[in-house]
Amino acid sequence: MKVVLAEKPSVAQSIARIVGATHKKDGFFEGNGWQVTYAFGHLIQLAMPENYGYNSWSKSNLPMLPKEFLMIPRQKKEGKTYKNDPGVTKQLKIIKHLFEDADSIICATDSAREGEAIFRYIYNYLDIKKPVLRLWINSLTDAAIKDGFSNLQPDSNYDNLFLAAKARSEADWLVGMNATQACSITGKSLCSIGRVQTPTLVMIVERYLQNKEFKSVPFWQVALNTTDGVKLISAGNWDEKGQAERAYNTASKARNGKVIKAEKKQKTELPPLLFSLTDLQKAANSKYGYSADKTLNIAQSLYEKQLISYPRTGSSYIPDDVYDTIPGLLKNPVFDKFRASVDTIVKPSKRSVDASKIEDHHALLVTGVNPRTKDIKPDEQVIYDMILGRMVEAFSRPCEKEIDNYTVDAGGYLFTVSSTIILQKGWRAVYGADDKERMAVPSWYQGETICFTGAELQQGQTKPKPLHTEGTLLAAMETCGKDIDDEAQREAIKDSGIGTPATRAGIIETLVARNYVVREKKSLVPTPKGMEIYKIVRDMDIANASLTGMWEAKLAAIERGQMNVSQFNSDIVEYTKHVTDEFLHSDLKPILTGKQTEIECPLCHHGHIRFFDKVANCGNEGCNFHIFRTILGKKLTNSELTDLIIKGQTRELSGFKCKDGKPFKAKLKRDDKGDIAFVFSQKK
């Protein structure tokens, strides 16, 4: 029997249909000599510190540096503890049984770094020793799946991919677990620090501070109106109003001026590159206000519906063999809404063709499967149309422009004006380009005399950089905060950014979920808690975006086989020691001042309880007693927390909600270890 492991049930169903495994079983599909089973994302995770014997948060435990990382089935959080997930345990047993009886095993998780990790962690945890073949595909169309099964490769060909994924996971554990505990212990309050999330937070806060602390100052310009109806603007600005007034008085007395520079330039605007995931997220945020996470989820859904290629791609390029299919694809009816532009494409532009700039997957493309057959939602149609339109733009001719620049001398002061004429719309016609002049400027020649009708003194105000949106933050994460507009330069440093295209949306969501950042319309704004974390870390190495980018570049090098993973692991251990030491030896004030009480801690009997917005905990540095305020949707009041801590039990409370959303009432009871349980009234 041939056994296939897919990343999720929906993908398994698509594969099962192709191979003929049409009988639905418990946890897998079967038929025609095939069994197709599935994971639910990561079924195996790195063990928590408690699994290594680190049962309390204490300076003496830090840094925690496991000699070998332990793997455990994915757990779910209930209250303040993690418990086994019955669904995960059951599916692992099914996979183990199928693998042990298999004649051959095929890895069909996502064709990317994390997809490889999902399979290998399961395979290694179950202690399977059988050889594995790899299904590597760029889309879930029937043709792509069939072609993939015709070209299966030994999974050992992807060892470096797994080594990079494993190194990334362990690095995040080492830095995150140690830095979080060190900061929390030193700052005497629970906080969350991460290898990637912390420098991202710093970028958001620094832009926020730049914006709020910016002092706007006035400046002045002089405008001259000509008898041709053209408005000339002074070549420079004046910070002093008196200087501007002198220029204005001189210019207003001048009845004419001389053209001292007349320049005509032809400019070719190349078509934009195809969408990578990050480019799609930036565009969707700018145009529609979609969060990065929303765009990723929509793209994933379109992929699973066979409508687009693999979404988590960092490339804006396609290889030559894919380019060869483009002329035929553009004839597909799905392009009919752009048919007028498509019909002008005689030979598709090759600007987005470069196999050397593709790591795992090529740029986002539509597959040609008609969306009308897939019952897609309005938001999905929006993203699908964006990918469709970008493809038409990318394969269209360049836009040709004529740029006219003129400089005029009026009474010893210089004035300028420019105009743009679109000679050939090219790719700009896809969404409608204005083929008229931006400003009607006659064709002046050098030395020509221009007559004026009057002058204006204009005042303006300097403006700060705007707050980060998710779109601008994604761009900053790509370049570690550097302002780089040139596409080629951005592509050259893409391996040195913060996070990866697949993880950046999750990083932003993590900052929001931990109440470090909030969304205000399109902007990302730090909360008081986020500001407190920033004040602590801003001068530390963990806040350095370029340093974080260096680690990402090393992971990319491991993936390409250009760096030894042992060296990376050794470097990250030393970095972890350094980061932990920075926190432990910092003179930190309490991160957030909670309400100090006189309630004695029931666990250590030395410290006193402090009330915070989300938790009540013990002020004793070595004690780990804490109770989260919100339990199954019910937020406990100070009075209810006090009863639970002092009396060990609350009165009957309402407001709790089951998983299905149904409300219920119960008392809360605390045991000697601090664990919380529900107590239900006996029905009469």
C-alpha positions in Angstrom: 0.0 0.0 0.0 1.3 3.5 -0.9 0.7 6.0 1.9 0.6 9.8 1.3 0.7 12.4 4.1 -0.8 15.8 3.2 -0.6 18.9 5.4 -4.4 19.2 5.9 -7.6 17.3 5.1 -8.7 19.5 2.2 -5.4 18.9 0.4 -5.5 15.2 1.1 -9.0 15.1 -0.4 -7.7 16.7 -3.7 -4.8 14.2 -3.8 -7.0 11.2 -2.9 -9.3 12.0 -5.8 -6.5 12.0 -8.3 -4.9 8.7 -7.1 -8.3 7.0 -6.8 -8.5 6.7 -3.0 -12.2 7.5 -3.0 -13.3 5.7 0.2 -13.4 8.0 3.3 -12.1 6.3 6.4 -11.4 7.6 9.9 -8.5 10.0 9.4 -7.6 9.0 5.9 -8.8 8.1 2.4 -8.3 4.7 0.8 -8.6 3.0 -2.6 -6.8 1.8 -5.7 -3.8 0.7 -3.6 -3.4 4.1 -2.0 -4.0 5.6 1.5 -4.0 9.3 1.8 -3.9 10.7 5.3 -3.2 14.2 6.7 -2.0 16.4 9.5 -3.6 19.5 10.9 -0.5 21.7 10.4 2.2 21.0 13.0 1.2 17.8 15.0 4.5 17.7 16.7 6.1 20.6 18.6 9.2 21.4 20.6 8.7 20.5 24.3 8.1 23.3 26.9 10.7 24.1 29.6 8.8 22.0 32.1 9.6 18.9 30.1 13.3 19.6 30.8 12.7 20.0 34.6 12.5 23.8 34.5 9.3 24.0 36.6 9.6 27.6 37.8 10.9 30.9 36.4 14.1 31.5 38.2 17.4 33.3 37.4 19.2 30.1 38.4 17.7 28.2 35.5 18.8 30.7 32.8 19.9 30.3 30.2 18.0 27.1 29.4 20.1 25.3 26.8 18.8 21.7 26.1 21.6 19.4 24.8 18.9 17.8 22.7 15.5 19.2 21.9 12.5 17.0 22.9 9.6 16.6 20.6 6.0 16.1 21.9 2.5 16.0 20.3 1.1 19.5 19.9 -0.7 20.6 23.1 -3.5 23.1 23.6 -3.6 25.7 26.4 -6.2 25.4 29.0 -6.0 28.2 31.6 -2.4 28.4 32.7 -1.4 24.9 31.7 -0.9 23.0 28.5 -2.7 19.7 27.9 -2.7 17.0 25.3 -5.0 17.6 22.4 -7.1 14.4 21.9 -7.6 15.1 18.2 -3.8 15.3 17.6 -3.2 12.2 19.6 -5.8 10.3 17.6 -4.5 11.4 14.2 -0.9 10.5 15.2 -2.0 7.0 16.0 -3.7 6.7 12.6 -0.6 8.0 10.8 1.7 5.6 12.7 -0.5 2.6 11.9 -0.6 3.6 8.2 3.2 4.2 8.0 4.1 1.0 9.7 2.0 -1.0 7.2 3.1 1.0 4.2 5.1 -0.3 1.2 6.1 3.2 0.4 5.6 6.6 2.0 5.1 9.9 0.1 5.5 13.3 1.8 2.9 15.7 0.3 2.9 18.4 2.9 3.4 22.0 1.5 6.4 22.3 -0.7 8.3 24.7 1.5 10.4 24.9 4.6 7.6 24.5 7.2 5.9 21.9 5.2 9.0 19.8 5.2 9.3 20.3 9.0 5.7 19.2 9.5 6.3 15.9 7.8 9.8 15.2 9.3 8.8 16.0 12.8 5.9 13.5 12.6 8.1 10.9 10.8 10.9 11.2 13.4 8.6 11.3 16.4 6.9 8.1 15.3 10.4 6.5 14.7 9.7 5.4 11.2 12.7 4.1 9.2 11.2 3.5 5.8 12.4 5.5 2.7 10.3 8.5 1.7 9.5 10.1 -1.7 8.6 13.8 -2.0 5.7 15.3 -3.9 6.8 18.8 -4.9 4.1 20.8 -6.7 3.4 24.5 -7.3 -0.4 24.2 -7.5 -3.2 21.9 -6.6 -4.7 21.6 -10.1 -5.3 18.0 -11.3 -2.6 18.4 -13.9 0.0 19.7 -11.3 -0.8 16.8 -8.9 -0.5 14.2 -11.7 2.7 15.7 -13.0 4.1 15.8 -9.4 3.4 12.1 -8.9 5.2 11.4 -12.2 8.3 13.1 -10.9 8.6 12.0 -7.2 12.0 12.6 -5.7 13.8 11.1 -2.7 12.9 13.1 0.3 16.6 13.2 1.2 17.0 15.7 -1.6 15.3 18.2 0.8 17.4 17.5 3.9 18.8 21.1 3.8 15.3 22.4 3.7 14.4 20.5 6.9 17.7 21.5 8.6 16.9 25.1 8.0 13.3 24.7 9.4 14.6 22.8 12.4 17.3 25.4 13.1 14.8 28.2 12.9 12.4 26.4 15.3 15.1 25.7 17.8 16.5 29.2 17.6 13.1 30.7 18.2 12.7 28.5 21.3 16.1 29.3 22.7 15.9 33.1 22.2 12.1 33.4 23.0 11.9 31.2 26.1 15.1 32.6 27.7 14.5 36.2 26.8 10.9 36.1 27.9 11.7 34.6 31.3 14.8 36.8 31.8 12.8 40.0 31.0 9.8 38.9 33.1 12.0 38.0 36.1 14.0 41.2 36.0 11.0 43.4 35.2 8.8 41.6 37.7 6.0 41.2 35.3 5.0 38.8 32.5 6.2 39.9 29.1 6.8 38.2 25.8 10.1 38.6 23.9 10.9 37.0 20.6 13.8 36.8 18.1 11.5 38.2 15.3 8.6 39.8 17.1 10.7 42.2 19.2 12.6 44.0 16.4 9.3 44.2 14.6 7.7 45.9 17.6 10.7 48.2 17.8 10.2 49.3 14.2 6.5 50.1 14.9 7.3 52.1 18.0 10.2 54.0 16.5 8.0 55.1 13.5 5.2 56.1 16.0 7.7 58.2 18.0 9.1 59.8 14.9 5.5 60.8 13.9 4.3 62.0 17.3 7.5 63.9 18.3 7.9 65.5 14.9 7.9 69.3 15.0 6.2 70.7 11.9 7.7 73.9 10.7 6.5 76.3 8.0 8.3 76.9 4.6 7.5 79.2 1.8 7.6 79.0 -2.0 6.9 81.5 -4.8 4.7 80.7 -7.8 4.8 82.6 -11.1 1.9 82.4 -13.6 2.7 82.8 -17.3 0.7 84.1 -20.1 0.6 80.5 -21.5 -1.4 79.4 -18.4 1.6 77.6 -16.9 2.4 77.9 -13.2 6.2 77.9 -12.3 7.3 77.1 -8.8 10.5 78.4 -7.1 13.3 75.9 -7.4 13.8 75.9 -3.6 12.0 76.5 -0.4 12.6 79.2 2.2 12.5 78.6 5.9 12.5 82.3 6.6 9.4 84.2 5.5 11.4 87.4 5.0 13.6 85.7 2.4 10.6 84.3 0.6 9.0 87.8 0.6 12.1 89.3 -1.0 12.0 86.7 -3.7 8.2 87.3 -4.1 8.7 91.0 -4.4 11.4 90.6 -7.0 9.5 88.0 -9.0 6.2 89.9 -8.9 7.9 93.0 -10.5 9.5 90.9 -13.3 7.3 91.0 -16.4 9.2 88.2 -18.1 12.0 85.7 -17.6 14.3 83.6 -19.7 14.3 79.8 -20.2 17.8 78.8 -19.1 17.2 75.1 -19.3 14.9 73.1 -21.6 15.2 69.3 -21.3 13.2 66.6 -23.1 13.8 63.0 -21.9 12.3 59.7 -23.0 11.5 57.5 -20.0 10.7 53.8 -20.2 8.8 52.4 -17.2 9.2 48.7 -17.2 6.2 46.6 -16.2 6.0 45.6 -12.5 7.2 42.2 -11.4 4.7 39.5 -10.6 3.3 39.3 -7.1 5.2 37.6 -4.3 3.1 37.0 -1.2 4.5 40.0 0.5 3.9 42.2 -2.5 0.3 41.0 -2.7 -0.2 41.7 1.0 1.2 45.2 0.7 -1.0 46.0 -2.3 -4.1 44.5 -0.7 -3.5 46.5 2.5 -2.9 49.8 0.6 -5.9 49.4 -1.8 -8.4 47.6 0.3 -7.2 47.8 3.9 -6.8 44.0 4.2 -4.5 42.8 7.0 -1.5 40.7 6.0 -3.1 37.7 7.8 -6.4 38.2 5.9 -4.7 38.3 2.5 -2.6 35.2 3.4 -5.7 33.3 4.4 -7.6 34.3 1.3 -4.6 33.3 -0.9 -4.4 30.0 0.9 -8.1 29.3 0.2 -7.7 30.2 -3.5 -4.7 27.8 -3.6 -6.8 25.0 -2.1 -9.5 25.7 -4.6 -7.0 25.2 -7.4 -7.3 28.8 -8.6 -3.8 30.1 -7.9 -0.2 28.7 -7.5 1.4 28.1 -4.1 0.8 31.3 -2.1 3.7 31.4 0.5 6.3 32.4 -2.1 9.0 35.0 -1.7 9.7 35.3 -5.4 8.4 37.6 -8.0 9.9 35.6 -10.8 9.0 32.5 -12.9 11.4 30.1 -14.8 11.6 29.7 -18.5 9.4 26.6 -18.7 6.6 28.3 -16.9 7.0 31.4 -19.1 6.5 29.1 -22.1 2.9 28.4 -20.9 2.0 32.1 -20.5 0.8 32.8 -24.0 -1.6 30.0 -23.8 -2.7 30.9 -20.3 -3.5 34.5 -21.4 -6.0 33.2 -23.9 -8.0 31.6 -21.0 -11.4 33.1 -20.5 -10.5 34.0 -16.9 -8.6 36.9 -18.4 -11.7 38.2 -20.3 -12.2 41.2 -17.9 -8.7 42.4 -19.0 -9.2 41.2 -22.6 -8.6 44.6 -24.2 -5.1 44.8 -22.6 -4.3 41.1 -23.1 -5.0 41.5 -26.8 -2.2 44.1 -27.1 0.4 41.6 -25.8 2.1 40.3 -28.9 5.0 38.6 -27.0 4.8 38.6 -23.2 7.4 40.6 -21.4 10.2 38.6 -19.9 11.0 41.0 -17.1 9.7 38.5 -14.4 11.6 35.6 -15.9 14.7 34.6 -13.9 15.1 31.1 -12.5 18.1 32.1 -10.4 15.8 34.3 -8.2 13.5 31.4 -7.3 14.1 29.4 -4.1 11.2 27.1 -3.6 8.3 28.5 -5.6 7.7 30.9 -8.4 5.7 34.1 -8.3 1.9 34.0 -7.8 0.0 33.0 -11.0 -3.6 32.0 -11.7 -4.0 28.4 -12.8 -6.7 29.0 -15.4 -9.3 27.1 -13.5 -12.5 29.2 -13.7 -13.5 30.7 -10.4 -17.1 30.4 -11.3 -16.8 26.6 -10.7 -15.5 27.1 -7.2 -18.1 29.3 -5.5 -15.6 31.9 -4.3 -16.4 34.6 -1.8 -16.3 38.4 -2.6 -13.0 38.9 -0.7 -11.5 35.9 -2.6 -12.6 37.4 -5.9 -10.8 40.7 -4.9 -7.5 38.9 -4.3 -7.9 36.7 -7.4 -8.5 39.7 -9.6 -5.5 41.5 -8.1 -3.3 38.5 -9.1 -5.0 38.3 -12.5 -4.4 42.1 -13.1 -0.8 42.0 -12.0 -0.1 39.1 -14.4 -1.5 41.2 -17.3 0.6 44.2 -16.2 3.8 42.1 -15.8 3.5 40.6 -19.3 2.6 43.8 -21.0 4.8 46.2 -22.9 6.7 49.0 -21.0 5.0 52.4 -20.6 6.8 55.0 -22.7 6.8 58.6 -21.5 8.2 62.0 -22.5 9.4 64.1 -19.6 9.8 67.8 -20.2 11.8 69.9 -17.6 12.2 73.6 -17.8 14.0 76.1 -15.6 13.3 79.9 -15.9 15.3 82.8 -14.5 13.1 85.6 -13.2 14.9 88.5 -11.6 17.8 86.3 -10.5 15.6 83.6 -8.9 15.1 80.2 -10.5 11.7 78.7 -11.2 10.9 75.2 -12.6 8.0 73.3 -14.2 7.7 69.7 -15.5 5.3 67.9 -17.7 4.7 64.3 -18.6 3.3 62.9 -21.8 2.4 59.2 -22.1 3.5 58.2 -25.6 2.6 54.5 -25.2 0.5 53.3 -22.3 1.8 49.8 -22.3 1.2 48.1 -18.9 -0.3 51.2 -17.4 -3.4 50.7 -19.7 -4.4 47.7 -17.6 -6.0 49.8 -14.9 -6.4 52.9 -17.1 -3.5 55.4 -17.6 -4.1 59.1 -18.3 -2.5 59.7 -21.7 -2.9 63.4 -21.4 -0.2 65.8 -20.2 0.0 66.1 -16.5 0.4 69.8 -17.0 0.0 71.6 -20.3 3.4 73.1 -21.0 4.2 74.6 -24.4 7.3 73.3 -26.0 9.7 76.1 -24.9 13.3 76.3 -26.1 16.4 77.4 -24.3 16.8 81.2 -24.4 13.1 81.8 -25.0 11.5 84.8 -23.1 8.4 83.9 -21.1 5.9 86.5 -20.0 4.3 86.6 -16.5 0.9 87.7 -15.4 1.5 87.6 -11.6 3.2 86.0 -8.6 1.9 84.2 -5.5 3.5 83.6 -2.1 2.7 80.1 -0.9 3.1 78.7 2.6 3.4 75.0 3.4 4.2 72.8 6.5 6.7 70.0 6.8 5.1 66.7 7.5 6.3 63.6 9.5 6.6 60.1 8.1 3.1 58.5 8.6 2.5 55.8 11.1 3.2 52.3 9.8 0.4 50.5 8.1 0.7 46.7 7.6 1.8 47.4 4.1 4.6 49.8 5.0 5.6 47.5 7.9 5.9 44.5 5.5 8.1 46.6 3.3 10.3 47.5 6.3 10.5 43.9 7.4 11.7 42.9 3.9 14.6 45.4 4.2 15.2 45.5 8.0 13.9 49.0 8.1 16.0 50.4 5.3 14.2 52.7 2.8 14.7 50.9 -0.5 12.3 51.6 -3.4 14.3 50.0 -6.2 12.8 46.5 -6.9 16.2 45.0 -7.9 17.9 46.2 -4.7 15.0 44.9 -2.6 15.3 41.5 -4.4 19.0 41.4 -3.7 18.6 41.6 0.1 15.4 39.6 0.4 17.1 36.8 2.4 18.2 39.3 5.0 14.8 40.6 6.0 12.9 40.1 9.3 10.9 36.8 9.1 9.9 35.2 5.8 6.9 35.8 3.5 5.2 32.8 5.2 5.7 34.1 8.7 5.4 37.9 8.6 1.6 38.0 8.8 1.8 35.8 11.9 4.3 38.1 13.6 2.0 41.1 13.2 -0.9 39.1 14.6 1.2 38.0 17.6 2.0 41.6 18.5 -1.7 42.4 18.3 -2.8 39.3 20.3 -0.3 40.2 23.0 -1.6 43.7 23.3 1.6 45.3 22.2 0.1 46.9 19.1 -3.4 47.9 18.1 -4.9 48.7 14.7 -6.3 52.2 14.4 -7.9 52.3 11.0 -5.0 51.3 8.7 -2.3 52.3 11.1 -0.4 50.1 13.6 -0.1 51.9 17.0 1.8 50.7 20.0 -0.1 50.2 23.3 1.3 51.4 26.6 2.4 47.8 27.2 4.2 47.8 23.9 5.9 51.1 24.7 7.1 49.7 28.0 8.7 46.7 26.2 10.3 49.1 23.8 11.8 51.2 26.5 13.4 48.0 27.9 14.8 46.5 24.7 15.5 49.5 22.5 19.3 49.5 23.2 19.7 45.7 23.3 20.8 43.4 20.5 17.5 41.7 20.4 15.9 44.9 19.1 18.4 45.2 16.2 16.6 44.5 13.0 19.8 44.1 10.9 21.0 41.5 13.4 17.8 39.6 13.1 18.1 39.9 9.3 21.5 38.3 9.5 20.1 35.2 11.2 17.5 34.9 8.4 20.3 35.1 5.8 22.1 32.3 7.6 18.9 30.1 7.6 18.6 30.8 3.9 22.2 29.7 3.5 21.6 26.5 5.4 18.6 25.8 3.0 20.9 26.2 0.0 23.6 24.0 1.5 26.0 27.0 1.9 26.3 26.9 5.7 26.9 24.2 8.2 23.9 23.9 10.6 26.1 23.0 13.5 27.8 26.4 13.2 24.5 28.2 13.1 23.3 26.3 16.2 26.6 27.1 18.0 26.2 30.8 17.1 22.6 31.0 18.2 23.5 29.4 21.6 26.1 32.2 22.2 23.6 34.8 21.1 21.0 33.4 23.5 23.5 33.6 26.4 24.3 37.2 25.5 20.6 38.2 25.2 19.7 36.5 28.4 22.6 38.1 30.2 21.5 41.6 28.9 18.1 41.2 30.5 19.3 39.7 33.8 21.9 42.4 34.3 19.7 45.3 33.3 18.5 47.8 35.8 14.9 47.5 34.8 12.0 49.1 36.5 8.8 47.0 36.8 7.5 46.6 33.3 3.9 47.5 34.2 2.8 48.6 37.6 0.0 46.4 38.8 -2.2 47.0 41.9 -0.2 45.7 44.8 -2.3 44.0 47.5 -1.7 42.7 51.0 -2.9 39.2 50.0 -0.4 36.6 50.9 0.6 34.2 48.1 -1.0 30.9 48.8 1.8 29.0 47.1 5.0 30.4 48.5 3.6 32.3 51.5 6.3 35.0 51.2 5.2 37.3 48.3 2.1 39.3 48.0 -0.4 39.2 45.1 -0.5 41.9 42.4 -3.5 42.5 40.2 -2.9 43.3 36.5 -5.3 43.7 33.6 -4.9 40.2 32.4 -3.4 38.3 35.3 -3.0 38.2 39.1 0.5 37.0 40.2 2.9 36.8 43.1 5.4 39.6 43.5 8.0 37.1 44.9 10.7 36.7 42.2 11.1 32.9 42.5 7.3 32.2 42.7 5.3 31.2 39.6 1.8 31.6 41.1 -0.5 33.3 38.7 -4.2 33.2 37.7 -5.4 34.6 34.4 -8.3 37.0 34.7 -10.2 35.6 31.7 -11.4 32.1 31.8 -13.6 30.7 29.0 -14.7 34.2 28.1 -15.4 35.4 31.6 -13.2 38.2 33.0 -12.9 38.0 36.8 -13.2 41.1 38.9 -10.7 42.0 41.7 -13.3 40.8 44.2 -13.7 37.4 42.5 -10.0 37.0 42.2 -9.6 37.8 45.9 -12.2 35.1 46.9 -10.4 32.6 44.7 -7.0 33.3 46.2 -8.0 33.7 49.8 -11.0 31.4 50.1 -10.0 29.0 47.4 -13.4 29.3 45.7 -15.7 31.8 44.2 -19.5 32.1 44.4 -21.4 30.8 41.4 -20.5 33.0 38.4 -22.2 33.5 35.1 -20.6 34.5 31.8 -18.6 31.4 31.0 -18.9 30.1 27.4 -18.6 26.5 26.1 -16.7 25.8 22.9 -20.0 26.0 21.0 -20.7 29.5 22.4 -23.3 28.4 24.9 -23.1 30.3 28.2 -23.0 28.4 31.5 -22.7 29.1 35.3 -20.2 27.6 37.7 -18.0 28.2 40.7 -14.3 28.4 40.4 -12.1 26.3 42.8 -8.3 26.6 43.3 -6.2 23.7 44.5 -3.0 23.9 46.5 -0.9 24.0 43.3 -2.9 26.9 41.9 -4.8 25.0 39.3 -8.3 26.1 38.6 -11.4 23.8 38.2 -15.1 24.4 37.7 -17.6 23.3 40.3 -21.1 22.9 39.1 -24.3 23.1 41.2 -26.1 19.8 41.8 -29.3 19.7 39.9 -32.3 18.9 42.1 
